[in-house]
């Protein structure tokens, strides 16, 4: 009877150990191997790596924003006009005598 009381005392520990053992078994024997996963997803990994390399390349070769201050930007003027931040011309500019 003493053994059964000890087993009942540690029932959560035994259940946790069985659960961990079962999960390790399922990962080792039932899950696909890492090389199989890598072989399936290598195009995705390659395209992601190339995209990140291009982002880093363009980030390094981009000029600083202060150097092109003298270049006119007609797109910004158009965006300001569409956004409603355009200035109104003087009223006498359209008068005809």
N, CA, C and O atoms as a DFTB+ gen file, in Angstrom:
388 C
 N C O
     1  1       0.809      -1.181       0.000
     2  2       0.000       0.000       0.000
     3  2       0.863       1.259       0.000
     4  3       0.466       2.301      -0.523
     5  1       2.028       1.147       0.585
     6  2       2.917       2.296       0.672
     7  2       3.402       2.724      -0.716
     8  3       3.590       3.916      -0.959
     9  1       3.606       1.777      -1.621
    10  2       4.066       2.081      -2.976
    11  2       2.977       2.814      -3.744
    12  3       3.268       3.754      -4.483
    13  1       1.722       2.396      -3.578
    14  2       0.628       3.072      -4.273
    15  2       0.473       4.516      -3.781
    16  3       0.161       5.396      -4.584
    17  1       0.674       4.775      -2.539
    18  2       0.590       6.139      -2.011
    19  2       1.718       7.015      -2.573
    20  3       1.523       8.189      -2.888
    21  1       2.890       6.411      -2.686
    22  2       4.007       7.155      -3.272
    23  2       3.745       7.454      -4.752
    24  3       4.050       8.546      -5.231
    25  1       3.180       6.480      -5.471
    26  2       2.857       6.700      -6.880
    27  2       1.788       7.782      -7.035
    28  3       1.876       8.614      -7.938
    29  1       0.805       7.776      -6.184
    30  2      -0.225       8.808      -6.239
    31  2       0.347      10.179      -5.884
    32  3      -0.105      11.203      -6.396
    33  1       1.332      10.185      -5.013
    34  2       1.968      11.444      -4.631
    35  2       2.708      12.070      -5.815
    36  3       2.733      13.291      -5.963
    37  1       3.303      11.233      -6.647
    38  2       4.085      11.709      -7.797
    39  2       3.360      11.493      -9.117
    40  3       4.014      11.361     -10.152
    41  1       2.042      11.451      -9.117
    42  2       1.305      11.155     -10.353
    43  2       1.482      12.254     -11.398
    44  3       1.525      11.947     -12.590
    45  1       1.587      13.520     -11.001
    46  2       1.777      14.596     -11.975
    47  2       3.190      14.556     -12.573
    48  3       3.378      14.859     -13.751
    49  1       4.162      14.188     -11.771
    50  2       5.524      14.064     -12.277
    51  2       5.627      12.924     -13.275
    52  3       6.260      13.062     -14.322
    53  1       5.011      11.809     -12.953
    54  2       5.040      10.652     -13.858
    55  2       4.301      10.973     -15.147
    56  3       4.770      10.621     -16.229
    57  1       3.154      11.634     -15.051
    58  2       2.400      12.018     -16.248
    59  2       3.169      13.011     -17.107
    60  3       3.150      12.914     -18.334
    61  1       3.839      13.957     -16.481
    62  2       4.664      14.913     -17.230
    63  2       5.825      14.231     -17.924
    64  3       6.148      14.551     -19.068
    65  1       6.458      13.285     -17.229
    66  2       7.571      12.546     -17.840
    67  2       7.090      11.717     -19.019
    68  3       7.774      11.638     -20.040
    69  1       5.915      11.094     -18.891
    70  2       5.360      10.337     -20.024
    71  2       5.022      11.254     -21.194
    72  3       5.251      10.896     -22.349
    73  1       4.483      12.424     -20.906
    74  2       4.140      13.370     -21.960
    75  2       5.389      13.875     -22.678
    76  3       5.399      13.988     -23.904
    77  1       6.441      14.177     -21.920
    78  2       7.694      14.620     -22.534
    79  2       8.301      13.494     -23.364
    80  3       8.795      13.734     -24.466
    81  1       8.268      12.268     -22.843
    82  2       8.809      11.134     -23.590
    83  2       8.039      10.899     -24.882
    84  3       8.635      10.625     -25.923
    85  1       6.719      11.007     -24.816
    86  2       5.894      10.829     -26.013
    87  2       6.149      11.922     -27.038
    88  3       6.186      11.645     -28.237
    89  1       6.326      13.156     -26.588
    90  2       6.589      14.245     -27.536
    91  2       7.975      14.102     -28.167
    92  3       8.136      14.375     -29.356
    93  1       8.971      13.681     -27.397
    94  2      10.308      13.450     -27.971
    95  2      10.261      12.315     -28.976
    96  3      10.875      12.406     -30.040
    97  1       9.551      11.258     -28.660
    98  2       9.404      10.136     -29.592
    99  2       8.739      10.593     -30.889
   100  3       9.183      10.225     -31.977
   101  1       7.676      11.392     -30.779
   102  2       6.971      11.822     -31.984
   103  2       7.833      12.750     -32.832
   104  3       7.770      12.702     -34.060
   105  1       8.634      13.591     -32.191
   106  2       9.515      14.478     -32.958
   107  2      10.615      13.679     -33.644
   108  3      10.954      13.961     -34.793
   109  1      11.165      12.710     -32.973
   110  2      12.284      11.953     -33.552
   111  2      11.848      10.980     -34.643
   112  3      12.567      10.795     -35.625
   113  1      10.693      10.362     -34.486
   114  2      10.337       9.290     -35.410
   115  2       9.191       9.631     -36.358
   116  3       9.107       9.052     -37.442
   117  1       8.324      10.536     -35.988
   118  2       7.162      10.809     -36.825
   119  2       7.276      12.103     -37.629
   120  3       6.664      12.218     -38.691
   121  1       8.035      13.063     -37.150
   122  2       8.165      14.338     -37.851
   123  2       9.108      14.175     -39.048
   124  3       9.981      13.307     -39.038
   125  1       8.930      15.012     -40.081
   126  2       9.845      14.929     -41.224
   127  2      11.249      15.396     -40.832
   128  3      11.422      16.196     -39.913
   129  1      12.211      14.893     -41.529
   130  2      13.600      15.240     -41.252
   131  2      13.879      16.671     -41.684
   132  3      13.183      17.214     -42.542
   133  1      14.900      17.281     -41.086
   134  2      15.252      18.667     -41.398
   135  2      15.668      18.815     -42.855
   136  3      15.323      19.808     -43.496
   137  1      16.395      17.858     -43.379
   138  2      16.825      17.948     -44.776
   139  2      15.641      17.856     -45.735
   140  3      15.668      18.466     -46.804
   141  1      14.608      17.107     -45.371
   142  2      13.411      17.058     -46.211
   143  2      12.699      18.413     -46.223
   144  3      12.223      18.865     -47.264
   145  1      12.636      19.043     -45.071
   146  2      12.021      20.369     -44.995
   147  2      12.847      21.370     -45.784
   148  3      12.296      22.192     -46.516
   149  1      14.163      21.306     -45.642
   150  2      15.043      22.199     -46.381
   151  2      14.931      21.970     -47.880
   152  3      14.940      22.931     -48.648
   153  1      14.826      20.733     -48.306
   154  2      14.690      20.436     -49.731
   155  2      13.368      20.947     -50.285
   156  3      13.296      21.323     -51.455
   157  1      12.333      20.967     -49.474
   158  2      11.020      21.442     -49.923
   159  2      10.969      22.969     -50.006
   160  3      10.380      23.525     -50.933
   161  1      11.586      23.641     -49.035
   162  2      11.472      25.093     -48.948
   163  2      12.678      25.853     -49.482
   164  3      12.747      27.067     -49.289
   165  1      13.645      25.194     -50.150
   166  2      14.837      25.916     -50.567
   167  2      14.542      27.038     -51.543
   168  3      15.244      28.047     -51.479
   169  1      13.563      26.957     -52.446
   170  2      13.312      28.130     -53.307
   171  2      12.837      29.349     -52.506
   172  3      13.214      30.481     -52.806
   173  1      12.024      29.110     -51.507
   174  2      11.557      30.213     -50.667
   175  2      12.710      30.830     -49.887
   176  3      12.822      32.054     -49.813
   177  1      13.567      29.999     -49.307
   178  2      14.719      30.506     -48.571
   179  2      15.654      31.293     -49.482
   180  3      16.164      32.344     -49.095
   181  1      15.879      30.782     -50.697
   182  2      16.777      31.451     -51.638
   183  2      16.209      32.791     -52.080
   184  3      16.936      33.784     -52.104
   185  1      14.929      32.844     -52.429
   186  2      14.344      34.101     -52.872
   187  2      14.314      35.127     -51.745
   188  3      14.522      36.316     -51.986
   189  1      14.061      34.685     -50.528
   190  2      14.075      35.601     -49.389
   191  2      15.483      36.142     -49.152
   192  3      15.652      37.329     -48.872
   193  1      16.479      35.291     -49.260
   194  2      17.861      35.737     -49.067
   195  2      18.264      36.728     -50.153
   196  3      18.930      37.721     -49.858
   197  1      17.874      36.479     -51.409
   198  2      18.187      37.414     -52.484
   199  2      17.475      38.742     -52.293
   200  3      18.062      39.797     -52.532
   201  1      16.222      38.705     -51.866
   202  2      15.486      39.942     -51.619
   203  2      16.149      40.756     -50.513
   204  3      16.303      41.970     -50.651
   205  1      16.538      40.114     -49.427
   206  2      17.196      40.829     -48.343
   207  2      18.551      41.381     -48.770
   208  3      18.951      42.457     -48.325
   209  1      19.259      40.652     -49.628
   210  2      20.536      41.157     -50.140
   211  2      20.313      42.395     -51.004
   212  3      21.086      43.350     -50.928
   213  1      19.265      42.385     -51.823
   214  2      18.957      43.563     -52.633
   215  2      18.556      44.754     -51.773
   216  3      18.940      45.887     -52.063
   217  1      17.799      44.508     -50.734
   218  2      17.415      45.594     -49.830
   219  2      18.650      46.190     -49.183
   220  3      18.778      47.412     -49.112
   221  1      19.556      45.357     -48.713
   222  2      20.786      45.864     -48.104
   223  2      21.645      46.601     -49.120
   224  3      22.248      47.622     -48.793
   225  1      21.709      46.093     -50.359
   226  2      22.491      46.747     -51.406
   227  2      21.939      48.134     -51.711
   228  3      22.695      49.103     -51.778
   229  1      20.623      48.233     -51.898
   230  2      20.028      49.526     -52.201
   231  2      20.073      50.473     -51.004
   232  3      20.132      51.689     -51.185
   233  1      20.046      49.947     -49.816
   234  2      20.164      50.798     -48.633
   235  2      21.564      51.392     -48.533
   236  3      21.722      52.530     -48.090
   237  1      22.575      50.638     -48.939
   238  2      23.949      51.139     -48.890
   239  2      24.229      52.126     -50.010
   240  3      25.008      53.059     -49.817
   241  1      23.614      51.948     -51.183
   242  2      23.913      52.799     -52.330
   243  2      23.000      54.006     -52.424
   244  3      23.189      54.839     -53.310
   245  1      22.026      54.131     -51.550
   246  2      21.111      55.265     -51.596
   247  2      21.838      56.531     -51.162
   248  3      22.620      56.524     -50.211
   249  1      21.561      57.626     -51.887
   250  2      22.177      58.891     -51.516
   251  2      21.453      59.488     -50.325
   252  3      20.305      59.148     -50.043
   253  1      22.129      60.368     -49.644
   254  2      21.506      60.983     -48.473
   255  2      20.424      61.963     -48.923
   256  3      20.555      62.556     -49.994
   257  1      19.377      62.149     -48.151
   258  2      18.277      63.018     -48.561
   259  2      18.657      64.498     -48.639
   260  3      17.970      65.258     -49.322
   261  1      19.715      64.930     -47.971
   262  2      20.108      66.338     -47.988
   263  2      20.846      66.713     -49.266
   264  3      20.911      67.895     -49.606
   265  1      21.401      65.747     -49.980
   266  2      22.205      66.063     -51.149
   267  2      21.358      66.446     -52.354
   268  3      21.862      67.126     -53.248
   269  1      20.105      66.043     -52.417
   270  2      19.282      66.334     -53.581
   271  2      18.244      67.424     -53.279
   272  3      17.147      67.399     -53.838
   273  1      18.576      68.372     -52.408
   274  2      17.630      69.416     -52.029
   275  2      17.374      70.386     -53.167
   276  3      16.305      70.993     -53.224
   277  1      18.338      70.550     -54.086
   278  2      18.162      71.510     -55.168
   279  2      17.417      70.911     -56.367
   280  3      17.068      71.647     -57.290
   281  1      17.170      69.620     -56.377
   282  2      16.478      68.978     -57.486
   283  2      14.985      69.248     -57.353
   284  3      14.409      68.998     -56.294
   285  1      14.337      69.760     -58.420
   286  2      12.895      70.009     -58.322
   287  2      12.116      68.700     -58.251
   288  3      12.498      67.703     -58.864
   289  1      11.035      68.715     -57.506
   290  2      10.246      67.507     -57.316
   291  2       8.798      67.793     -57.710
   292  3       7.998      68.193     -56.864
   293  1       8.452      67.594     -58.978
   294  2       7.074      67.870     -59.399
   295  2       6.067      66.908     -58.780
   296  3       4.898      67.260     -58.627
   297  1       6.488      65.729     -58.432
   298  2       5.558      64.772     -57.829
   299  2       5.113      65.256     -56.456
   300  3       3.958      65.063     -56.077
   301  1       6.015      65.880     -55.710
   302  2       5.634      66.407     -54.404
   303  2       4.627      67.539     -54.547
   304  3       3.708      67.659     -53.736
   305  1       4.792      68.374     -55.576
   306  2       3.830      69.443     -55.813
   307  2       2.457      68.868     -56.138
   308  3       1.440      69.377     -55.665
   309  1       2.424      67.813     -56.942
   310  2       1.162      67.175     -57.281
   311  2       0.520      66.543     -56.049
   312  3      -0.692      66.646     -55.858
   313  1       1.323      65.895     -55.220
   314  2       0.783      65.297     -54.000
   315  2       0.264      66.363     -53.039
   316  3      -0.764      66.173     -52.389
   317  1       0.975      67.476     -52.953
   318  2       0.484      68.569     -52.101
   319  2      -0.842      69.110     -52.626
   320  3      -1.745      69.416     -51.847
   321  1      -0.958      69.227     -53.944
   322  2      -2.203      69.724     -54.532
   323  2      -3.359      68.776     -54.260
   324  3      -4.452      69.212     -53.899
   325  1      -3.122      67.476     -54.431
   326  2      -4.167      66.478     -54.206
   327  2      -4.541      66.415     -52.731
   328  3      -5.711      66.231     -52.395
   329  1      -3.563      66.565     -51.855
   330  2      -3.827      66.503     -50.424
   331  2      -4.506      67.770     -49.909
   332  3      -4.956      67.807     -48.764
   333  1      -4.585      68.805     -50.739
   334  2      -5.247      70.024     -50.326
   335  2      -4.333      71.019     -49.659
   336  3      -4.810      71.955     -49.018
   337  1      -3.036      70.847     -49.790
   338  2      -2.076      71.766     -49.183
   339  2      -1.566      72.781     -50.196
   340  3      -0.487      73.345     -50.015
   341  1      -2.318      73.016     -51.243
   342  2      -1.873      73.964     -52.265
   343  2      -2.253      75.381     -51.846
   344  3      -3.244      75.601     -51.150
   345  1      -1.459      76.307     -52.277
   346  2      -1.732      77.698     -51.947
   347  2      -2.617      78.290     -53.044
   348  3      -2.486      77.954     -54.221
   349  1      -3.491      79.150     -52.641
   350  2      -4.384      79.793     -53.610
   351  2      -3.666      80.959     -54.272
   352  3      -2.985      81.725     -53.591
   353  1      -3.806      81.109     -55.593
   354  2      -3.159      82.243     -56.265
   355  2      -3.890      83.540     -55.880
   356  3      -5.046      83.497     -55.459
   357  1      -3.234      84.661     -56.021
   358  2      -3.891      85.927     -55.704
   359  2      -5.127      86.118     -56.575
   360  3      -5.176      85.618     -57.699
   361  1      -6.119      86.831     -56.068
   362  2      -7.378      87.002     -56.778
   363  2      -7.242      87.881     -58.005
   364  3      -7.990      87.709     -58.968
   365  1      -6.312      88.811     -57.995
   366  2      -6.178      89.710     -59.129
   367  2      -5.385      89.098     -60.276
   368  3      -5.244      89.742     -61.315
   369  1      -4.872      87.903     -60.136
   370  2      -4.091      87.274     -61.203
   371  2      -4.991      86.835     -62.349
   372  3      -4.519      86.730     -63.481
   373  1      -6.259      86.578     -62.099
   374  2      -7.159      86.093     -63.133
   375  2      -8.083      87.192     -63.673
   376  3      -8.961      86.902     -64.486
   377  1      -7.908      88.413     -63.250
   378  2      -8.773      89.503     -63.711
   379  2      -8.436      89.876     -65.135
   380  3      -7.268      89.899     -65.522
   381  1      -9.424      90.158     -65.886
   382  2      -9.200      90.644     -67.236
   383  2      -9.891      92.002     -67.363
   384  3     -11.046      92.156     -66.967
   385  1      -9.186      92.974     -67.910
   386  2      -9.744      94.330     -68.033
   387  2     -10.384      94.530     -69.356
   388  3     -10.906      95.610     -69.632
